[in-house]
Amino acid sequence: MKRILIIEDDNVIAEVEKDYLEANGFTVDIAESGDIGLQKAIKEDYDLIILDLMLPKMDGFEICKQVRLIKNIPILIVSAKKEDIDKIRGLGLGADDYVIKPFSFGELIARVKAHLARYDRLTIQAPPKDELRIRGIRIDKQSRRVYVNEFEMALTSKEYDLLLFLVAHPNQVFTKEGLFEKIWGMDSLGDMATVTVYISRLREKIERDPSKPQYIETIWGVGYRFNL
């Protein structure tokens, strides 16, 4: 049975989320402040975190950042903050999804199940026992580790999947829609801004100068290309 942690200071929302999740077979814990939420997220074993942004003691951005440093589990941000900058920041810190309040609880359950299923597929899939090398980048597919000039880069699962796909298809141009379909799947819930955010995050980690990318090139009006 999957365990889910809800970090939410609005008790009414948290309890309704918990009821819906438990009705769908999940075990659920609630933390009503940021510091307690972070402590539980790090010390206990959860399969997914539902995270509010505006919390007492510590905001959701900092929690997301700290959790992502040591754990690779789905993080769904649920917030009343509607500005694109907040969404981009949340995804940039490693969140897997961003849901704007108010939302239907049916949609929340669908997103939870979709992300858990994707992480399960990544966990049980036996990676190939070989490497990919393009210039200074080395991808160890067996351990899912990435090295740039022999320095290991810490990539999230989605960052790794996106980079692996691009490296495996060098010099081909892919639209945002095409990349979203390949990496997140047709049944995924999200928007094309997700692709832009993850491309930016990858550039920060693999490019010498992210403002002048040598690997992941933007083809204006079309999409992206990984250069040999």
Disulfide bonds with the S-S distance in Angstrom:
none
